[in-house]
Amino acid sequence: MRLGYVVLYVENAEESVEFWTTQIGMTVRGSIELGEFSIKSVAHGQSDVALQLVPLSMMKDNPDNLDLASPSICFYVNNLDSERQRLIANGVNVSEIMQHSGQFTFGFSDNEGRWFAVMQNKEES
């Protein structure tokens, strides 16, 4: 399992992209368009880890009751099914595998109830 990206929930997505690119020196690595919302990924150079800037307004209903004050973290794995089974065998609370924005993913919680995402490596899917 390796770190894939960190989600930051932001008030103003455009201003956040401007900050991370202009002031910090990251570049826009990708964009996901979901209806009226745009989620930008920014990263440094060849870094494997990116920040996903998710508008807070997109999360207004927050069906999963995520702690939006804390960043969300996504891990990439080579085999989604076997990693999920490994975590279950280790007594970890995991969700079912679901599809979000064309990617298959599942979540797991830590001992204090924080949830993390797990996604198939892009190179392996």
Backbone as XML, in Angstrom:
<?xml version="1.0"?>
<chain id="A" units="angstrom">
  <residue number="1" name="MET">
    <atom name="N" x="0.857" y="-1.167" z="0.000"/>
    <atom name="CA" x="0.000" y="0.000" z="0.000"/>
    <atom name="C" x="0.899" y="1.224" z="0.000"/>
  </residue>
  <residue number="2" name="ARG">
    <atom name="N" x="0.585" y="2.192" z="-0.869"/>
    <atom name="CA" x="1.364" y="3.426" z="-0.899"/>
    <atom name="C" x="0.417" y="4.616" z="-0.934"/>
  </residue>
  <residue number="3" name="LEU">
    <atom name="N" x="0.883" y="5.726" z="-0.404"/>
    <atom name="CA" x="0.080" y="6.944" z="-0.367"/>
    <atom name="C" x="-0.184" y="7.423" z="-1.784"/>
  </residue>
  <residue number="4" name="GLY">
    <atom name="N" x="-1.433" y="7.732" z="-2.077"/>
    <atom name="CA" x="-1.814" y="8.185" z="-3.407"/>
    <atom name="C" x="-2.068" y="9.678" z="-3.468"/>
  </residue>
  <residue number="5" name="TYR">
    <atom name="N" x="-3.021" y="10.146" z="-2.662"/>
    <atom name="CA" x="-3.316" y="11.572" z="-2.621"/>
    <atom name="C" x="-3.942" y="11.934" z="-1.292"/>
  </residue>
  <residue number="6" name="VAL">
    <atom name="N" x="-3.918" y="13.227" z="-1.001"/>
    <atom name="CA" x="-4.530" y="13.776" z="0.203"/>
    <atom name="C" x="-5.594" y="14.756" z="-0.248"/>
  </residue>
  <residue number="7" name="VAL">
    <atom name="N" x="-6.808" y="14.623" z="0.301"/>
    <atom name="CA" x="-7.906" y="15.527" z="-0.042"/>
    <atom name="C" x="-7.932" y="16.675" z="0.958"/>
  </residue>
  <residue number="8" name="LEU">
    <atom name="N" x="-7.923" y="17.890" z="0.435"/>
    <atom name="CA" x="-8.140" y="19.078" z="1.256"/>
    <atom name="C" x="-9.503" y="19.650" z="0.881"/>
  </residue>
  <residue number="9" name="TYR">
    <atom name="N" x="-10.377" y="19.830" z="1.860"/>
    <atom name="CA" x="-11.686" y="20.425" z="1.632"/>
    <atom name="C" x="-11.523" y="21.931" z="1.734"/>
  </residue>
  <residue number="10" name="VAL">
    <atom name="N" x="-11.824" y="22.649" z="0.658"/>
    <atom name="CA" x="-11.515" y="24.075" z="0.569"/>
    <atom name="C" x="-12.764" y="24.905" z="0.338"/>
  </residue>
  <residue number="11" name="GLU">
    <atom name="N" x="-12.743" y="26.122" z="0.879"/>
    <atom name="CA" x="-13.860" y="27.059" z="0.696"/>
    <atom name="C" x="-13.942" y="27.548" z="-0.747"/>
  </residue>
  <residue number="12" name="ASN">
    <atom name="N" x="-12.801" y="27.941" z="-1.320"/>
    <atom name="CA" x="-12.780" y="28.494" z="-2.672"/>
    <atom name="C" x="-11.748" y="27.727" z="-3.506"/>
  </residue>
  <residue number="13" name="ALA">
    <atom name="N" x="-12.244" y="26.826" z="-4.344"/>
    <atom name="CA" x="-11.360" y="25.939" z="-5.107"/>
    <atom name="C" x="-10.431" y="26.708" z="-6.044"/>
  </residue>
  <residue number="14" name="GLU">
    <atom name="N" x="-10.949" y="27.728" z="-6.719"/>
    <atom name="CA" x="-10.121" y="28.489" z="-7.660"/>
    <atom name="C" x="-8.976" y="29.206" z="-6.947"/>
  </residue>
  <residue number="15" name="GLU">
    <atom name="N" x="-9.283" y="29.829" z="-5.818"/>
    <atom name="CA" x="-8.242" y="30.514" z="-5.050"/>
    <atom name="C" x="-7.227" y="29.518" z="-4.494"/>
  </residue>
  <residue number="16" name="SER">
    <atom name="N" x="-7.694" y="28.335" z="-4.105"/>
    <atom name="CA" x="-6.782" y="27.316" z="-3.586"/>
    <atom name="C" x="-5.844" y="26.809" z="-4.670"/>
  </residue>
  <residue number="17" name="VAL">
    <atom name="N" x="-6.366" y="26.587" z="-5.877"/>
    <atom name="CA" x="-5.510" y="26.171" z="-6.998"/>
    <atom name="C" x="-4.472" y="27.254" z="-7.261"/>
  </residue>
  <residue number="18" name="GLU">
    <atom name="N" x="-4.899" y="28.493" z="-7.260"/>
    <atom name="CA" x="-3.986" y="29.621" z="-7.489"/>
    <atom name="C" x="-2.893" y="29.649" z="-6.415"/>
  </residue>
  <residue number="19" name="PHE">
    <atom name="N" x="-3.260" y="29.465" z="-5.156"/>
    <atom name="CA" x="-2.284" y="29.465" z="-4.068"/>
    <atom name="C" x="-1.260" y="28.359" z="-4.249"/>
  </residue>
  <residue number="20" name="TRP">
    <atom name="N" x="-1.746" y="27.108" z="-4.408"/>
    <atom name="CA" x="-0.835" y="25.964" z="-4.484"/>
    <atom name="C" x="0.057" y="26.000" z="-5.724"/>
  </residue>
  <residue number="21" name="THR">
    <atom name="N" x="-0.441" y="26.587" z="-6.817"/>
    <atom name="CA" x="0.382" y="26.640" z="-8.033"/>
    <atom name="C" x="1.287" y="27.861" z="-8.054"/>
  </residue>
  <residue number="22" name="THR">
    <atom name="N" x="0.737" y="29.035" z="-7.809"/>
    <atom name="CA" x="1.514" y="30.273" z="-7.912"/>
    <atom name="C" x="2.455" y="30.476" z="-6.737"/>
  </residue>
  <residue number="23" name="GLN">
    <atom name="N" x="1.952" y="30.284" z="-5.539"/>
    <atom name="CA" x="2.751" y="30.588" z="-4.360"/>
    <atom name="C" x="3.603" y="29.419" z="-3.867"/>
  </residue>
  <residue number="24" name="ILE">
    <atom name="N" x="3.132" y="28.212" z="-4.051"/>
    <atom name="CA" x="3.861" y="27.042" z="-3.566"/>
    <atom name="C" x="4.681" y="26.397" z="-4.677"/>
  </residue>
  <residue number="25" name="GLY">
    <atom name="N" x="4.259" y="26.560" z="-5.921"/>
    <atom name="CA" x="5.031" y="26.039" z="-7.045"/>
    <atom name="C" x="4.604" y="24.679" z="-7.556"/>
  </residue>
  <residue number="26" name="MET">
    <atom name="N" x="3.429" y="24.231" z="-7.157"/>
    <atom name="CA" x="2.911" y="22.964" z="-7.683"/>
    <atom name="C" x="2.310" y="23.199" z="-9.063"/>
  </residue>
  <residue number="27" name="THR">
    <atom name="N" x="2.009" y="22.124" z="-9.762"/>
    <atom name="CA" x="1.323" y="22.217" z="-11.051"/>
    <atom name="C" x="0.027" y="21.423" z="-10.964"/>
  </residue>
  <residue number="28" name="VAL">
    <atom name="N" x="-0.934" y="21.809" z="-11.795"/>
    <atom name="CA" x="-2.192" y="21.064" z="-11.855"/>
    <atom name="C" x="-1.911" y="19.749" z="-12.571"/>
  </residue>
  <residue number="29" name="ARG">
    <atom name="N" x="-2.190" y="18.672" z="-11.898"/>
    <atom name="CA" x="-1.912" y="17.344" z="-12.435"/>
    <atom name="C" x="-3.140" y="16.717" z="-13.076"/>
  </residue>
  <residue number="30" name="GLY">
    <atom name="N" x="-4.311" y="17.159" z="-12.688"/>
    <atom name="CA" x="-5.538" y="16.587" z="-13.257"/>
    <atom name="C" x="-6.763" y="17.301" z="-12.739"/>
  </residue>
  <residue number="31" name="SER">
    <atom name="N" x="-7.889" y="16.973" z="-13.350"/>
    <atom name="CA" x="-9.149" y="17.594" z="-12.974"/>
    <atom name="C" x="-10.272" y="16.579" z="-13.151"/>
  </residue>
  <residue number="32" name="ILE">
    <atom name="N" x="-11.189" y="16.563" z="-12.200"/>
    <atom name="CA" x="-12.386" y="15.730" z="-12.286"/>
    <atom name="C" x="-13.575" y="16.679" z="-12.281"/>
  </residue>
  <residue number="33" name="GLU">
    <atom name="N" x="-14.420" y="16.556" z="-13.269"/>
    <atom name="CA" x="-15.609" y="17.401" z="-13.351"/>
    <atom name="C" x="-16.809" y="16.589" z="-12.902"/>
  </residue>
  <residue number="34" name="LEU">
    <atom name="N" x="-17.490" y="17.065" z="-11.866"/>
    <atom name="CA" x="-18.681" y="16.403" z="-11.333"/>
    <atom name="C" x="-19.817" y="17.416" z="-11.281"/>
  </residue>
  <residue number="35" name="GLY">
    <atom name="N" x="-20.603" y="17.445" z="-12.336"/>
    <atom name="CA" x="-21.684" y="18.419" z="-12.419"/>
    <atom name="C" x="-21.126" y="19.828" z="-12.392"/>
  </residue>
  <residue number="36" name="GLU">
    <atom name="N" x="-21.576" y="20.633" z="-11.445"/>
    <atom name="CA" x="-21.118" y="22.014" z="-11.337"/>
    <atom name="C" x="-19.764" y="22.146" z="-10.633"/>
  </residue>
  <residue number="37" name="PHE">
    <atom name="N" x="-19.232" y="21.036" z="-10.131"/>
    <atom name="CA" x="-18.000" y="21.077" z="-9.352"/>
    <atom name="C" x="-16.804" y="20.595" z="-10.146"/>
  </residue>
  <residue number="38" name="SER">
    <atom name="N" x="-15.658" y="21.178" z="-9.823"/>
    <atom name="CA" x="-14.397" y="20.779" z="-10.426"/>
    <atom name="C" x="-13.410" y="20.486" z="-9.299"/>
  </residue>
  <residue number="39" name="ILE">
    <atom name="N" x="-12.855" y="19.284" z="-9.325"/>
    <atom name="CA" x="-11.856" y="18.885" z="-8.336"/>
    <atom name="C" x="-10.513" y="18.860" z="-9.036"/>
  </residue>
  <residue number="40" name="LYS">
    <atom name="N" x="-9.602" y="19.709" z="-8.608"/>
    <atom name="CA" x="-8.265" y="19.777" z="-9.196"/>
    <atom name="C" x="-7.281" y="19.016" z="-8.322"/>
  </residue>
  <residue number="41" name="SER">
    <atom name="N" x="-6.332" y="18.334" z="-8.971"/>
    <atom name="CA" x="-5.213" y="17.693" z="-8.284"/>
    <atom name="C" x="-3.966" y="18.492" z="-8.593"/>
  </residue>
  <residue number="42" name="VAL">
    <atom name="N" x="-3.204" y="18.823" z="-7.552"/>
    <atom name="CA" x="-1.955" y="19.564" z="-7.725"/>
    <atom name="C" x="-0.828" y="18.792" z="-7.060"/>
  </residue>
  <residue number="43" name="ALA">
    <atom name="N" x="0.378" y="18.912" z="-7.628"/>
    <atom name="CA" x="1.526" y="18.191" z="-7.071"/>
    <atom name="C" x="2.807" y="18.885" z="-7.490"/>
  </residue>
  <residue number="44" name="HIS">
    <atom name="N" x="3.879" y="18.531" z="-6.809"/>
    <atom name="CA" x="5.219" y="18.996" z="-7.150"/>
    <atom name="C" x="5.831" y="18.050" z="-8.167"/>
  </residue>
  <residue number="45" name="GLY">
    <atom name="N" x="6.355" y="18.586" z="-9.255"/>
    <atom name="CA" x="7.150" y="17.834" z="-10.222"/>
    <atom name="C" x="6.704" y="16.416" z="-10.443"/>
  </residue>
  <residue number="46" name="GLN">
    <atom name="N" x="7.599" y="15.472" z="-10.171"/>
    <atom name="CA" x="7.329" y="14.052" z="-10.403"/>
    <atom name="C" x="6.810" y="13.330" z="-9.158"/>
  </residue>
  <residue number="47" name="SER">
    <atom name="N" x="6.394" y="14.065" z="-8.145"/>
    <atom name="CA" x="5.908" y="13.459" z="-6.915"/>
    <atom name="C" x="4.767" y="12.483" z="-7.193"/>
  </residue>
  <residue number="48" name="ASP">
    <atom name="N" x="4.773" y="11.361" z="-6.513"/>
    <atom name="CA" x="3.686" y="10.394" z="-6.628"/>
    <atom name="C" x="2.451" y="10.826" z="-5.842"/>
  </residue>
  <residue number="49" name="VAL">
    <atom name="N" x="2.628" y="11.743" z="-4.903"/>
    <atom name="CA" x="1.534" y="12.166" z="-4.031"/>
    <atom name="C" x="1.007" y="13.526" z="-4.491"/>
  </residue>
  <residue number="50" name="ALA">
    <atom name="N" x="-0.311" y="13.636" z="-4.580"/>
    <atom name="CA" x="-0.948" y="14.883" z="-4.997"/>
    <atom name="C" x="-1.929" y="15.355" z="-3.922"/>
  </residue>
  <residue number="51" name="LEU">
    <atom name="N" x="-2.282" y="16.626" z="-3.999"/>
    <atom name="CA" x="-3.375" y="17.174" z="-3.197"/>
    <atom name="C" x="-4.595" y="17.277" z="-4.094"/>
  </residue>
  <residue number="52" name="GLN">
    <atom name="N" x="-5.734" y="16.774" z="-3.644"/>
    <atom name="CA" x="-6.990" y="16.976" z="-4.351"/>
    <atom name="C" x="-7.733" y="18.074" z="-3.621"/>
  </residue>
  <residue number="53" name="LEU">
    <atom name="N" x="-8.079" y="19.132" z="-4.337"/>
    <atom name="CA" x="-8.750" y="20.287" z="-3.743"/>
    <atom name="C" x="-10.251" y="20.163" z="-4.003"/>
  </residue>
  <residue number="54" name="VAL">
    <atom name="N" x="-10.982" y="19.740" z="-2.981"/>
    <atom name="CA" x="-12.412" y="19.462" z="-3.097"/>
    <atom name="C" x="-13.205" y="20.611" z="-2.486"/>
  </residue>
  <residue number="55" name="PRO">
    <atom name="N" x="-14.106" y="21.227" z="-3.273"/>
    <atom name="CA" x="-14.917" y="22.320" z="-2.731"/>
    <atom name="C" x="-15.814" y="21.850" z="-1.584"/>
  </residue>
  <residue number="56" name="LEU">
    <atom name="N" x="-15.785" y="22.577" z="-0.479"/>
    <atom name="CA" x="-16.659" y="22.252" z="0.650"/>
    <atom name="C" x="-18.127" y="22.255" z="0.237"/>
  </residue>
  <residue number="57" name="SER">
    <atom name="N" x="-18.490" y="23.135" z="-0.693"/>
    <atom name="CA" x="-19.888" y="23.209" z="-1.128"/>
    <atom name="C" x="-20.347" y="21.897" z="-1.766"/>
  </residue>
  <residue number="58" name="MET">
    <atom name="N" x="-19.430" y="21.149" z="-2.327"/>
    <atom name="CA" x="-19.761" y="19.852" z="-2.907"/>
    <atom name="C" x="-20.117" y="18.845" z="-1.817"/>
  </residue>
  <residue number="59" name="MET">
    <atom name="N" x="-19.620" y="19.073" z="-0.622"/>
    <atom name="CA" x="-19.798" y="18.135" z="0.478"/>
    <atom name="C" x="-20.916" y="18.559" z="1.433"/>
  </residue>
  <residue number="60" name="LYS">
    <atom name="N" x="-21.768" y="19.496" z="1.033"/>
    <atom name="CA" x="-22.760" y="20.051" z="1.947"/>
    <atom name="C" x="-23.671" y="19.006" z="2.577"/>
  </residue>
  <residue number="61" name="ASP">
    <atom name="N" x="-24.001" y="17.935" z="1.847"/>
    <atom name="CA" x="-24.859" y="16.892" z="2.420"/>
    <atom name="C" x="-24.039" y="15.846" z="3.160"/>
  </residue>
  <residue number="62" name="ASN">
    <atom name="N" x="-22.755" y="15.674" z="2.785"/>
    <atom name="CA" x="-21.795" y="14.800" z="3.472"/>
    <atom name="C" x="-22.436" y="13.501" z="3.965"/>
  </residue>
  <residue number="63" name="PRO">
    <atom name="N" x="-22.898" y="12.649" z="3.029"/>
    <atom name="CA" x="-23.627" y="11.437" z="3.432"/>
    <atom name="C" x="-22.810" y="10.474" z="4.284"/>
  </residue>
  <residue number="64" name="ASP">
    <atom name="N" x="-21.479" y="10.527" z="4.185"/>
    <atom name="CA" x="-20.646" y="9.614" z="4.961"/>
    <atom name="C" x="-20.194" y="10.217" z="6.286"/>
  </residue>
  <residue number="65" name="ASN">
    <atom name="N" x="-20.676" y="11.429" z="6.599"/>
    <atom name="CA" x="-20.316" y="12.129" z="7.836"/>
    <atom name="C" x="-18.803" y="12.244" z="8.023"/>
  </residue>
  <residue number="66" name="LEU">
    <atom name="N" x="-18.098" y="12.578" z="6.936"/>
    <atom name="CA" x="-16.655" y="12.770" z="7.010"/>
    <atom name="C" x="-16.318" y="13.979" z="7.859"/>
  </residue>
  <residue number="67" name="ASP">
    <atom name="N" x="-15.193" y="13.919" z="8.546"/>
    <atom name="CA" x="-14.680" y="15.066" z="9.290"/>
    <atom name="C" x="-14.009" y="15.983" z="8.277"/>
  </residue>
  <residue number="68" name="LEU">
    <atom name="N" x="-14.708" y="16.996" z="7.834"/>
    <atom name="CA" x="-14.204" y="17.858" z="6.762"/>
    <atom name="C" x="-13.112" y="18.812" z="7.232"/>
  </residue>
  <residue number="69" name="ALA">
    <atom name="N" x="-12.876" y="18.860" z="8.533"/>
    <atom name="CA" x="-11.778" y="19.687" z="9.043"/>
    <atom name="C" x="-10.441" y="18.966" z="8.868"/>
  </residue>
  <residue number="70" name="SER">
    <atom name="N" x="-10.478" y="17.668" z="8.719"/>
    <atom name="CA" x="-9.252" y="16.875" z="8.561"/>
    <atom name="C" x="-9.086" y="16.478" z="7.099"/>
  </residue>
  <residue number="71" name="PRO">
    <atom name="N" x="-7.855" y="16.386" z="6.621"/>
    <atom name="CA" x="-7.656" y="15.907" z="5.250"/>
    <atom name="C" x="-8.071" y="14.445" z="5.139"/>
  </residue>
  <residue number="72" name="SER">
    <atom name="N" x="-8.562" y="14.064" z="3.965"/>
    <atom name="CA" x="-8.826" y="12.660" z="3.672"/>
    <atom name="C" x="-7.619" y="12.116" z="2.935"/>
  </residue>
  <residue number="73" name="ILE">
    <atom name="N" x="-7.299" y="10.858" z="3.168"/>
    <atom name="CA" x="-6.119" y="10.260" z="2.564"/>
    <atom name="C" x="-6.542" y="9.043" z="1.756"/>
  </residue>
  <residue number="74" name="CYS">
    <atom name="N" x="-5.962" y="8.899" z="0.558"/>
    <atom name="CA" x="-6.216" y="7.753" z="-0.297"/>
    <atom name="C" x="-4.918" y="6.976" z="-0.500"/>
  </residue>
  <residue number="75" name="PHE">
    <atom name="N" x="-5.006" y="5.657" z="-0.378"/>
    <atom name="CA" x="-3.875" y="4.775" z="-0.628"/>
    <atom name="C" x="-4.099" y="4.019" z="-1.932"/>
  </residue>
  <residue number="76" name="TYR">
    <atom name="N" x="-3.025" y="3.808" z="-2.702"/>
    <atom name="CA" x="-3.089" y="2.989" z="-3.910"/>
    <atom name="C" x="-2.563" y="1.600" z="-3.595"/>
  </residue>
  <residue number="77" name="VAL">
    <atom name="N" x="-3.189" y="0.583" z="-4.161"/>
    <atom name="CA" x="-2.747" y="-0.800" z="-3.995"/>
    <atom name="C" x="-2.719" y="-1.486" z="-5.357"/>
  </residue>
  <residue number="78" name="ASN">
    <atom name="N" x="-1.938" y="-2.563" z="-5.454"/>
    <atom name="CA" x="-1.847" y="-3.305" z="-6.708"/>
    <atom name="C" x="-3.075" y="-4.160" z="-6.970"/>
  </residue>
  <residue number="79" name="ASN">
    <atom name="N" x="-3.696" y="-4.697" z="-5.899"/>
    <atom name="CA" x="-4.852" y="-5.566" z="-6.064"/>
    <atom name="C" x="-5.892" y="-5.201" z="-5.013"/>
  </residue>
  <residue number="80" name="LEU">
    <atom name="N" x="-6.945" y="-4.540" z="-5.462"/>
    <atom name="CA" x="-7.968" y="-4.021" z="-4.557"/>
    <atom name="C" x="-8.635" y="-5.143" z="-3.753"/>
  </residue>
  <residue number="81" name="ASP">
    <atom name="N" x="-9.015" y="-6.226" z="-4.424"/>
    <atom name="CA" x="-9.708" y="-7.323" z="-3.737"/>
    <atom name="C" x="-8.825" y="-7.974" z="-2.675"/>
  </residue>
  <residue number="82" name="SER">
    <atom name="N" x="-7.579" y="-8.274" z="-3.029"/>
    <atom name="CA" x="-6.727" y="-8.971" z="-2.055"/>
    <atom name="C" x="-6.355" y="-8.059" z="-0.886"/>
  </residue>
  <residue number="83" name="GLU">
    <atom name="N" x="-6.181" y="-6.758" z="-1.148"/>
    <atom name="CA" x="-5.870" y="-5.835" z="-0.050"/>
    <atom name="C" x="-7.055" y="-5.715" z="0.898"/>
  </residue>
  <residue number="84" name="ARG">
    <atom name="N" x="-8.263" y="-5.676" z="0.345"/>
    <atom name="CA" x="-9.454" y="-5.614" z="1.186"/>
    <atom name="C" x="-9.547" y="-6.867" z="2.053"/>
  </residue>
  <residue number="85" name="GLN">
    <atom name="N" x="-9.311" y="-8.028" z="1.462"/>
    <atom name="CA" x="-9.357" y="-9.286" z="2.219"/>
    <atom name="C" x="-8.276" y="-9.325" z="3.303"/>
  </residue>
  <residue number="86" name="ARG">
    <atom name="N" x="-7.092" y="-8.803" z="2.992"/>
    <atom name="CA" x="-6.001" y="-8.763" z="3.971"/>
    <atom name="C" x="-6.406" y="-7.919" z="5.173"/>
  </residue>
  <residue number="87" name="LEU">
    <atom name="N" x="-7.016" y="-6.741" z="4.911"/>
    <atom name="CA" x="-7.435" y="-5.870" z="6.005"/>
    <atom name="C" x="-8.532" y="-6.528" z="6.847"/>
  </residue>
  <residue number="88" name="ILE">
    <atom name="N" x="-9.473" y="-7.184" z="6.191"/>
    <atom name="CA" x="-10.531" y="-7.895" z="6.917"/>
    <atom name="C" x="-9.919" y="-8.954" z="7.818"/>
  </residue>
  <residue number="89" name="ALA">
    <atom name="N" x="-8.958" y="-9.712" z="7.280"/>
    <atom name="CA" x="-8.297" y="-10.763" z="8.066"/>
    <atom name="C" x="-7.557" y="-10.189" z="9.267"/>
  </residue>
  <residue number="90" name="ASN">
    <atom name="N" x="-7.129" y="-8.933" z="9.161"/>
    <atom name="CA" x="-6.431" y="-8.266" z="10.270"/>
    <atom name="C" x="-7.391" y="-7.560" z="11.228"/>
  </residue>
  <residue number="91" name="GLY">
    <atom name="N" x="-8.703" y="-7.751" z="11.032"/>
    <atom name="CA" x="-9.689" y="-7.179" z="11.937"/>
    <atom name="C" x="-10.014" y="-5.718" z="11.695"/>
  </residue>
  <residue number="92" name="VAL">
    <atom name="N" x="-9.707" y="-5.215" z="10.504"/>
    <atom name="CA" x="-9.964" y="-3.816" z="10.173"/>
    <atom name="C" x="-11.398" y="-3.670" z="9.653"/>
  </residue>
  <residue number="93" name="ASN">
    <atom name="N" x="-12.087" y="-2.603" z="10.065"/>
    <atom name="CA" x="-13.423" y="-2.296" z="9.579"/>
    <atom name="C" x="-13.312" y="-1.730" z="8.169"/>
  </residue>
  <residue number="94" name="VAL">
    <atom name="N" x="-13.883" y="-2.430" z="7.171"/>
    <atom name="CA" x="-13.790" y="-1.989" z="5.774"/>
    <atom name="C" x="-15.178" y="-1.882" z="5.155"/>
  </residue>
  <residue number="95" name="SER">
    <atom name="N" x="-15.293" y="-1.055" z="4.140"/>
    <atom name="CA" x="-16.542" y="-0.924" z="3.392"/>
    <atom name="C" x="-16.533" y="-1.890" z="2.215"/>
  </residue>
  <residue number="96" name="GLU">
    <atom name="N" x="-17.652" y="-1.965" z="1.543"/>
    <atom name="CA" x="-17.727" y="-2.722" z="0.290"/>
    <atom name="C" x="-16.951" y="-1.968" z="-0.788"/>
  </residue>
  <residue number="97" name="ILE">
    <atom name="N" x="-16.558" y="-2.659" z="-1.827"/>
    <atom name="CA" x="-15.934" y="-2.010" z="-2.976"/>
    <atom name="C" x="-17.031" y="-1.315" z="-3.766"/>
  </residue>
  <residue number="98" name="MET">
    <atom name="N" x="-16.802" y="-0.034" z="-4.072"/>
    <atom name="CA" x="-17.770" y="0.781" z="-4.801"/>
    <atom name="C" x="-17.059" y="1.474" z="-5.948"/>
  </residue>
  <residue number="99" name="GLN">
    <atom name="N" x="-17.847" y="2.032" z="-6.847"/>
    <atom name="CA" x="-17.280" y="2.785" z="-7.959"/>
    <atom name="C" x="-17.595" y="4.266" z="-7.769"/>
  </residue>
  <residue number="100" name="HIS">
    <atom name="N" x="-16.534" y="5.107" z="-7.825"/>
    <atom name="CA" x="-16.671" y="6.561" z="-7.724"/>
    <atom name="C" x="-15.901" y="7.180" z="-8.881"/>
  </residue>
  <residue number="101" name="SER">
    <atom name="N" x="-16.565" y="7.976" z="-9.682"/>
    <atom name="CA" x="-15.916" y="8.687" z="-10.797"/>
    <atom name="C" x="-15.117" y="7.735" z="-11.686"/>
  </residue>
  <residue number="102" name="GLY">
    <atom name="N" x="-15.668" y="6.553" z="-11.937"/>
    <atom name="CA" x="-15.016" y="5.599" z="-12.818"/>
    <atom name="C" x="-13.912" y="4.775" z="-12.185"/>
  </residue>
  <residue number="103" name="GLN">
    <atom name="N" x="-13.643" y="4.970" z="-10.892"/>
    <atom name="CA" x="-12.601" y="4.223" z="-10.187"/>
    <atom name="C" x="-13.240" y="3.341" z="-9.123"/>
  </residue>
  <residue number="104" name="PHE">
    <atom name="N" x="-12.737" y="2.117" z="-9.000"/>
    <atom name="CA" x="-13.194" y="1.242" z="-7.930"/>
    <atom name="C" x="-12.383" y="1.534" z="-6.684"/>
  </residue>
  <residue number="105" name="THR">
    <atom name="N" x="-13.078" y="1.564" z="-5.546"/>
    <atom name="CA" x="-12.449" y="1.954" z="-4.289"/>
    <atom name="C" x="-13.193" y="1.322" z="-3.114"/>
  </residue>
  <residue number="106" name="PHE">
    <atom name="N" x="-12.542" y="1.253" z="-1.985"/>
    <atom name="CA" x="-13.223" y="0.909" z="-0.745"/>
    <atom name="C" x="-12.603" y="1.760" z="0.354"/>
  </residue>
  <residue number="107" name="GLY">
    <atom name="N" x="-13.236" y="1.784" z="1.505"/>
    <atom name="CA" x="-12.718" y="2.549" z="2.625"/>
    <atom name="C" x="-12.430" y="1.644" z="3.811"/>
  </residue>
  <residue number="108" name="PHE">
    <atom name="N" x="-11.581" y="2.139" z="4.701"/>
    <atom name="CA" x="-11.353" y="1.457" z="5.970"/>
    <atom name="C" x="-11.211" y="2.502" z="7.058"/>
  </residue>
  <residue number="109" name="SER">
    <atom name="N" x="-11.551" y="2.091" z="8.297"/>
    <atom name="CA" x="-11.444" y="3.041" z="9.402"/>
    <atom name="C" x="-10.317" y="2.621" z="10.335"/>
  </residue>
  <residue number="110" name="ASP">
    <atom name="N" x="-9.736" y="3.644" z="10.957"/>
    <atom name="CA" x="-8.687" y="3.353" z="11.942"/>
    <atom name="C" x="-9.335" y="3.108" z="13.303"/>
  </residue>
  <residue number="111" name="ASN">
    <atom name="N" x="-8.511" y="2.932" z="14.314"/>
    <atom name="CA" x="-9.010" y="2.614" z="15.648"/>
    <atom name="C" x="-9.805" y="3.747" z="16.288"/>
  </residue>
  <residue number="112" name="GLU">
    <atom name="N" x="-9.715" y="4.977" z="15.751"/>
    <atom name="CA" x="-10.465" y="6.107" z="16.301"/>
    <atom name="C" x="-11.623" y="6.527" z="15.399"/>
  </residue>
  <residue number="113" name="GLY">
    <atom name="N" x="-11.927" y="5.710" z="14.369"/>
    <atom name="CA" x="-13.093" y="5.968" z="13.531"/>
    <atom name="C" x="-12.863" y="6.888" z="12.343"/>
  </residue>
  <residue number="114" name="ARG">
    <atom name="N" x="-11.610" y="7.234" z="12.055"/>
    <atom name="CA" x="-11.325" y="8.036" z="10.852"/>
    <atom name="C" x="-11.295" y="7.099" z="9.652"/>
  </residue>
  <residue number="115" name="TRP">
    <atom name="N" x="-11.879" y="7.551" z="8.542"/>
    <atom name="CA" x="-11.976" y="6.717" z="7.344"/>
    <atom name="C" x="-10.942" y="7.127" z="6.311"/>
  </residue>
  <residue number="116" name="PHE">
    <atom name="N" x="-10.405" y="6.134" z="5.611"/>
    <atom name="CA" x="-9.408" y="6.324" z="4.561"/>
    <atom name="C" x="-9.858" y="5.565" z="3.320"/>
  </residue>
  <residue number="117" name="ALA">
    <atom name="N" x="-9.474" y="6.061" z="2.155"/>
    <atom name="CA" x="-9.842" y="5.425" z="0.892"/>
    <atom name="C" x="-8.703" y="4.553" z="0.385"/>
  </residue>
  <residue number="118" name="VAL">
    <atom name="N" x="-9.070" y="3.494" z="-0.324"/>
    <atom name="CA" x="-8.107" y="2.614" z="-0.980"/>
    <atom name="C" x="-8.565" y="2.465" z="-2.425"/>
  </residue>
  <residue number="119" name="MET">
    <atom name="N" x="-7.627" y="2.663" z="-3.369"/>
    <atom name="CA" x="-7.942" y="2.640" z="-4.788"/>
    <atom name="C" x="-6.909" y="1.786" z="-5.527"/>
  </residue>
  <residue number="120" name="GLN">
    <atom name="N" x="-7.348" y="1.150" z="-6.586"/>
    <atom name="CA" x="-6.444" y="0.369" z="-7.443"/>
    <atom name="C" x="-5.396" y="1.307" z="-8.056"/>
  </residue>
  <residue number="121" name="ASN">
    <atom name="N" x="-4.117" y="0.874" z="-8.050"/>
    <atom name="CA" x="-3.079" y="1.636" z="-8.736"/>
    <atom name="C" x="-3.524" y="1.946" z="-10.144"/>
  </residue>
  <residue number="122" name="LYS">
    <atom name="N" x="-3.328" y="3.160" z="-10.593"/>
    <atom name="CA" x="-3.732" y="3.538" z="-11.953"/>
    <atom name="C" x="-3.019" y="2.694" z="-12.989"/>
  </residue>
  <residue number="123" name="GLU">
    <atom name="N" x="-1.760" y="2.346" z="-12.724"/>
    <atom name="CA" x="-0.981" y="1.569" z="-13.676"/>
    <atom name="C" x="-1.484" y="0.130" z="-13.777"/>
  </residue>
  <residue number="124" name="GLU">
    <atom name="N" x="-2.195" y="-0.334" z="-12.747"/>
    <atom name="CA" x="-2.617" y="-1.722" z="-12.692"/>
    <atom name="C" x="-4.064" y="-1.926" z="-13.154"/>
  </residue>
  <residue number="125" name="SER">
    <atom name="N" x="-4.827" y="-0.833" z="-13.276"/>
    <atom name="CA" x="-6.254" y="-0.998" z="-13.584"/>
    <atom name="C" x="-6.503" y="-1.137" z="-15.063"/>
  </residue>
</chain>
